[in-house]
Amino acid sequence: MLFWFLAVALIASAVAVVTAAKPVYSVIALLAHFVTLAVVYVSLSAEFLAVTQILVYSGAILILFLFVIALLSSGVDSFEVGPDRLPKLPMPALFALVITLVAIVFSAAHAFAHVLPVITPTSQLAVGSAAAFGSVATFGAMLFTSQLLPFEITALILMVAVIGVVVLAGDHATLTPPDHERLRAIRRREREAILREGEAS
Amino acid sequence: MAVGELSNYVTLSAVLFFLGVAGVILRRNPLVMLMGVELMLNASNLALVAFSRAWGSMVGHIFAFLVITVAAAEAAIGLAIIVVVFHRSARVDVDDVTILKG
């Protein structure tokens, strides 16, 4: 029963993200989506992932989105966005496509259910005990022993991201060519100001 | 976890994934397109965690953790690109970004 509530909340918030008029509303809907997804993770006994979901997605990524929205809309008319492609596409066709894909996935999941063994977690330990399925202790033990290589690749990915962001957004003066049009306008205004001063005196 | 329950999770994951795809395809605001990508990555995470629960193996959790890391890196770099590109032009519209045309 809990699953259906969560599923409806997830789909509704995802629809809100896609259809919201302003990006800020999209971010708020995305926050609801991520928090609901964390609840789903808890119900699937993925404790560490639920906490990480809240920390990384709701705490870091969404704040980053909000900062960029604040930066981009700080100008005078910098947040003008043209009409979306939504009206151009025939919506019934899109709806039918989504329904068809869902039907295919659903039937495939049922068809393969007999082939693939579905194992219930063997450990019947209480939730919260260190050795239970999905506990933080088990996760950490796996991450630092059998799955050490992916963990170290993560460090590389994060370093690339940091360097990439610094290179992209760090120093505008050296990276982007000067805006000649704007510079010319500024110089023209300066020249006119000097001329006007000359006339006044 | 019962078989039917697992297919429910997989179907939910597929629906969320295609909502993310719709966000990327239909919207022209680059921020909302990035959020669509986040929706897709989260949908894949949901499938990974559900399968992990069904099989009783925690490797799926590790994989989902890596996906979260990649999503964080992708969001940071994507937003940096958006800021750099739209620092120069007044409009925030992906159709106007033609400076990379060959």
Chai-1 contact restraints between the chains, C-beta under 6 A:
chainA,res_idxA,chainB,res_idxB,connection_type,confidence,min_distance_angstrom,max_distance_angstrom,comment,restraint_id
A,A7,B,L12,contact,1.0,0.0,6.0,A-B,restraint_1
A,A14,B,L16,contact,1.0,0.0,6.0,A-B,restraint_2
A,A14,B,L19,contact,1.0,0.0,6.0,A-B,restraint_3
A,A14,B,L39,contact,1.0,0.0,6.0,A-B,restraint_4
A,V17,B,M35,contact,1.0,0.0,6.0,A-B,restraint_5
A,V18,B,L19,contact,1.0,0.0,6.0,A-B,restraint_6
A,V18,B,A22,contact,1.0,0.0,6.0,A-B,restraint_7
A,V18,B,G23,contact,1.0,0.0,6.0,A-B,restraint_8
A,P23,B,L31,contact,1.0,0.0,6.0,A-B,restraint_9
A,P23,B,V32,contact,1.0,0.0,6.0,A-B,restraint_10
A,S26,B,V32,contact,1.0,0.0,6.0,A-B,restraint_11
A,S26,B,M35,contact,1.0,0.0,6.0,A-B,restraint_12
A,L30,B,M35,contact,1.0,0.0,6.0,A-B,restraint_13
A,L37,B,N42,contact,1.0,0.0,6.0,A-B,restraint_14
A,Y41,B,V49,contact,1.0,0.0,6.0,A-B,restraint_15
A,L44,B,V49,contact,1.0,0.0,6.0,A-B,restraint_16
A,L44,B,R53,contact,1.0,0.0,6.0,A-B,restraint_17
A,A46,B,V49,contact,1.0,0.0,6.0,A-B,restraint_18
A,A46,B,H61,contact,1.0,0.0,6.0,A-B,restraint_19
A,L49,B,H61,contact,1.0,0.0,6.0,A-B,restraint_20
A,L49,B,A64,contact,1.0,0.0,6.0,A-B,restraint_21
A,T52,B,I68,contact,1.0,0.0,6.0,A-B,restraint_22
A,V56,B,I68,contact,1.0,0.0,6.0,A-B,restraint_23
A,V56,B,A72,contact,1.0,0.0,6.0,A-B,restraint_24
A,I61,B,A72,contact,1.0,0.0,6.0,A-B,restraint_25
A,I61,B,A75,contact,1.0,0.0,6.0,A-B,restraint_26
A,L64,B,L79,contact,1.0,0.0,6.0,A-B,restraint_27
A,V68,B,L79,contact,1.0,0.0,6.0,A-B,restraint_28
A,L72,B,F86,contact,1.0,0.0,6.0,A-B,restraint_29
A,L72,B,V92,contact,1.0,0.0,6.0,A-B,restraint_30
A,S78,B,A90,contact,1.0,0.0,6.0,A-B,restraint_31
A,F79,B,V92,contact,1.0,0.0,6.0,A-B,restraint_32
A,E80,B,R91,contact,1.0,0.0,6.0,A-B,restraint_33
A,V81,B,N29,contact,1.0,0.0,6.0,A-B,restraint_34
A,V81,B,V92,contact,1.0,0.0,6.0,A-B,restraint_35
A,V81,B,D93,contact,1.0,0.0,6.0,A-B,restraint_36
A,G82,B,R28,contact,1.0,0.0,6.0,A-B,restraint_37
A,G82,B,D93,contact,1.0,0.0,6.0,A-B,restraint_38
A,D84,B,L26,contact,1.0,0.0,6.0,A-B,restraint_39
A,D84,B,R27,contact,1.0,0.0,6.0,A-B,restraint_40
A,D84,B,R28,contact,1.0,0.0,6.0,A-B,restraint_41
A,R85,B,L26,contact,1.0,0.0,6.0,A-B,restraint_42
A,L86,B,L26,contact,1.0,0.0,6.0,A-B,restraint_43
A,V98,B,F18,contact,1.0,0.0,6.0,A-B,restraint_44
A,V102,B,T11,contact,1.0,0.0,6.0,A-B,restraint_45
A,V102,B,A14,contact,1.0,0.0,6.0,A-B,restraint_46
A,V102,B,V15,contact,1.0,0.0,6.0,A-B,restraint_47
A,V105,B,T11,contact,1.0,0.0,6.0,A-B,restraint_48
A,V105,B,A14,contact,1.0,0.0,6.0,A-B,restraint_49
A,F106,B,T11,contact,1.0,0.0,6.0,A-B,restraint_50
A,A109,B,S7,contact,1.0,0.0,6.0,A-B,restraint_51
A,A109,B,V10,contact,1.0,0.0,6.0,A-B,restraint_52
A,H110,B,S7,contact,1.0,0.0,6.0,A-B,restraint_53
A,A113,B,V3,contact,1.0,0.0,6.0,A-B,restraint_54
A,V118,B,V3,contact,1.0,0.0,6.0,A-B,restraint_55
A,V118,B,A54,contact,1.0,0.0,6.0,A-B,restraint_56
A,I119,B,W55,contact,1.0,0.0,6.0,A-B,restraint_57
A,I119,B,G56,contact,1.0,0.0,6.0,A-B,restraint_58
A,P121,B,G56,contact,1.0,0.0,6.0,A-B,restraint_59
A,T122,B,G56,contact,1.0,0.0,6.0,A-B,restraint_60
A,F139,B,H61,contact,1.0,0.0,6.0,A-B,restraint_61
A,M142,B,M58,contact,1.0,0.0,6.0,A-B,restraint_62
A,Q147,B,I62,contact,1.0,0.0,6.0,A-B,restraint_63
A,P150,B,L66,contact,1.0,0.0,6.0,A-B,restraint_64
A,T154,B,T69,contact,1.0,0.0,6.0,A-B,restraint_65
A,I157,B,A73,contact,1.0,0.0,6.0,A-B,restraint_66
A,A161,B,A73,contact,1.0,0.0,6.0,A-B,restraint_67
A,A161,B,A76,contact,1.0,0.0,6.0,A-B,restraint_68
A,A161,B,I77,contact,1.0,0.0,6.0,A-B,restraint_69
A,G164,B,I77,contact,1.0,0.0,6.0,A-B,restraint_70
A,V165,B,A76,contact,1.0,0.0,6.0,A-B,restraint_71
A,V165,B,A80,contact,1.0,0.0,6.0,A-B,restraint_72
A,L168,B,A80,contact,1.0,0.0,6.0,A-B,restraint_73
A,L168,B,V84,contact,1.0,0.0,6.0,A-B,restraint_74
A,A169,B,A80,contact,1.0,0.0,6.0,A-B,restraint_75
A,A169,B,V83,contact,1.0,0.0,6.0,A-B,restraint_76
A,A169,B,V84,contact,1.0,0.0,6.0,A-B,restraint_77
